[in-house]
Amino acid sequence: MRVPREDLLAAAESGIITPEQAEALGRFLDSRGAAAAMPRFGLVPVLWYGGALIVIGAMGMFSTLGFASFGSGFLLGTALVYAAAFATAGVKLSRRSVPFDVLGGLLVTVAVTMAPLAVYAVQDLLGWWNGAPPGAYNGFYIWIKQSWVPMDVATILAGVVALSVVRFPFLVMPVAVALWFLSMDLAHWITGGGAGEWEHARQISMVFGLAVMALAWAVDVRARKDYAFWLHLFGLMSFWGGLSALDSGSEAGKAVYALVNVGLIALSVFLGRRAYAVFGVLGVAFYLGHLAWTVFADSLLFPFALSLIGVAIIALGIALVKRAEAVQAWMKERLPAAVLAFRPAHVRDGAR
């Protein structure tokens, strides 16, 4: 509700509030309006996000050079100093108004990303590698190794602690990435890298992905802010990646794969999450491509069959866009209240 300055003066003349109160209230409302009008994702916040990501990347590069020059003790000290400095500044800024609260959250996020670096240094100092040393720290973001598991867990714990202090949705990002890494590193640990590792890794990835998706769903149902985006994304990557990598030699298995992806598309409508539709459409496209390759193998009609698949997917997207409101209204009217209660808060409130 906008309150013109003239209305405040009229209220003061009527004796409802004093002229001093009218002036103070006017200044307060002006400051609130300016903060609300400031875009949260304008040029300055984008620069802050970019700067935070550069700092995170720079520490990965520094760790490799610093480890070679000064050893793991120096690396541990640097990680702890960085974490303390960024966390202290971030918590203070997070309590300020827009847009400095965004900067505060980003600095706390940078502090969280120091956790795997600190644990890496401790593991190297004590020789706690649970196997052969994994090599340089920057391999943490590239290679799947069981030695990374303590670093994954430390990042998750640091992110959870940070979220309890600073309510900043982007803080979930390093937690979600660490969960994704953990699903792969844990699979390597459980299988021991022996025979059948790849098959077990795919199964573990699927189960882990489902668990993260369930967690994201639970967060979505309760939270008004979007804390679950990164959990949905990396949970989907883990589940869908494992599912797509399964070796199904039968047509029945491939048909089940297609049905699961159709279910993801339907779930995207229920949850209001486009990521599910993206992965679902990719899966359906892969299956239709398989059918086209089988039916039109070694045929000049194969490119035309693929083109028709692409056109069909585009047409499906257009149909969903045109009927999105009708679909949402249908679900609101027809689904039981007990089912609607499981829809995310932002969908129930019509936020998007």
Phi, psi and omega in degrees: 000125178270132180244108179296151179299328179297324179293323178294318178295322179295322178295324178292319178295331179278357178083008180289317174227163179278158177303323179295318178295322178297319180292316180295318179295323178297317178296319180298314181293326177297317180293322178294319179295321179294320179293320181292328182283343182287122182294131180287339180236043173281196184298314184297309177300324178296319176298321179296316178300315179298318179297319179297317179294325178294319178299316179299315178295322181295324179292328175296319178291318181297323183299321180292315180289318182293323179296318181293328186269320189238345179095175187288333178297314177296323179296318179296314179299318179296317180297318180292320178295315178300314182298314181296317183294312181291323180293316180298311179294321182294317180297319179296314182290329182295341180271358178269176184277175178302139001262008185290340175295328177294316179298319179299315179298321180293321178294322176295323177299317177300319179300319180298322182288354174280344183301310180296328178294317179296317180294322177302316180294319178296316179300320181290323179296320185263352181072026181270077184254354181052047184134201180289146176306136187279352182099202185296153183298324183295346174291345177303326182269000185239309190260147175268115181214144181291338179293343181279349187306312178301327179291321176300312183296319180297320179296318179297314180296318179297320179294319179295317178297316180298320179295331178289340180260317183238119180274083183231113186304326183294342177297339179288339183302306179297330177294315180295319178297317180295323176296319178296313177299319182298322180299325180278315181293324179293323177298319179294324180292315184294316183280339181071014178070018182270198180296142180079010182300317185297319180294315179294322180298320179295319180293317179296320179300318179296313182296316180297318179298318177299319179296318180292321177297320177296320177298316179298319179298315179298320178295318181298321183294328186262325190270141176275325175275163185273080176272350191259354186306309185291328177294316176302313186297308185282332171297317177297317180300318180291312182293308185292324178296315178295319180296315182290336181273350179299140182268097179251109182277349183262152177292329178296318178297320179293325177294322176297319176302316179296319180296321177299319180290325173298321176298323177296321178297315178296321180295329179297325178289317182294319184271345185069032182241114183292334183301324179295322179294321181298310180293321179297316179296320177299316180296316178297320179297319178299317181293316178296324176297321176298315179297317180297321180293324181287315184286320185250031181303136178055033181239147176292346179282348184301312178301323180291325177296316177297321179298319178296322177299314179299316179297321180296320179294318177299317180297322177298316178299318179297318180297319180294321179298315183292329186249016184300312182295321180295320179295316179297318179295320179299314180297321181295326182276324190264328184283144178298154180300325180296327178283317180299332180295339179273359176284147180302155183299322183291335177280318179298324180275354181072028182290328176201000000 
